[in-house]
């Protein structure tokens, strides 16, 4: 046996043993997931649990919710995020507090612009120039919220994490409101948005989040292990935030880690508070092609998980930076900060998270070793590989076991991807696994370098550049007029489905078709539009159209533009111009109106 072959043979054994250990860990999660699925099916039938319905959600009085969004150089994102989410969220008693920095004026201006449009958006400017850390930004938001509460004489009962690129599910706040304070932390799934299949880097996130948030997180909760916060889509009780602040000099978030979300979940777990991972589906009527990729467009009722959606990095280097930051915070810093405290289940889930420090290396070197032995077989080098295996038969069984478990792992990931994205993304997840392993290997190198050589000399927010999805990418997830009409019990799901089938073959608007069929009244359409776009309805008879001289310093040309675009000024008070909208769907017109009427604020309403 030549020297290189001997070294590669030893490496093959070492890699196979380590792969086997990691694969057994994953197999445990697979088997436990199957067991808990069957157990819960049996339990629900045995005790006849009733499913959570929309009626049950709305029956719970709304608690005050504070959504916290930390920003640094997000001027191209945060405005669109707020304009999409505020009208879409099916909840009234909430405010969004956006943390910014004095040396990031474009982001401050973008938030202030949204603040003029939405009364429940608040711009919080950090006293320090940025970037500090995300945890510091959140702490400043928290301090601002406490002052805001004192000034207005009420308290927020629920605090929610979100990022500037998030597409917030309309019912997520209803879910937190239903479960909190019985639960102290509620994490809902996070799924990357669907993009073109050529963006393989983004799809590696889709594969991994689909697997983690349809399998691993459920198992972690089932075995009473650590349920980590994903940093977005996480709701906390006021009690939990208060305890976190109490043990950290009055500020809830730890500034000594790059992953304050993961740190918070560990601290909540150690405080014996109740954390859950919520997987709740809702029925939606959507238009789909009859046979997946082809055929006539027809309405279908689909099950949709209440989850946060977002665009993730599409460039390789950005993915490496982001994943390196996650590894650095979760595996290195939290190991240093919290050690291995807790129950066996807690320590096991910590091991599951921290094994990445080794497995990302093993996966990469596994390809090198595998490639070497493929070339060895092709070249027919002596002695044959069969001689090695005959001399150590245990290695043969070790390799067979590893191969079987790796195939199971790939199949499980494909199944998870299928659950969320369908057949083609599931098939493509197989080759993407290799690409994902290369990204993770590069990320682990960066994380090691960052922890041992950079961390002590570098502070601040090492963040990736975010992008908010386009209208086309949001189309699938944006709630439609018909859904609000069903929600308001103006029509039935069956009536909506039939009308959508008619609409698929015409160019008519849904509201017009429903009115034509006498299924709704104009007032019901108006109520649904007001709810869909978070607009107030005013009585047209109570107002008159204002003349140019009654609008302060608004130029004549801008006044004429308003009338040409069917925006009717009906009130001007305390620097706020109230405009009646004809078409609330036209975001471009609303944005231009706000710009034309500066420095005045603009309030949009619908008229009865």
Order of alpha helices (4+ residues) and beta strands (2+ residues): alpha-alpha-beta-alpha-beta-alpha-beta-alpha-beta-beta-alpha-beta-alpha-alpha-beta-alpha-alpha-beta-beta-beta-beta-alpha-alpha-alpha-alpha-alpha-alpha-alpha-alpha-alpha-alpha-alpha-alpha-beta-alpha-beta-beta-alpha-beta
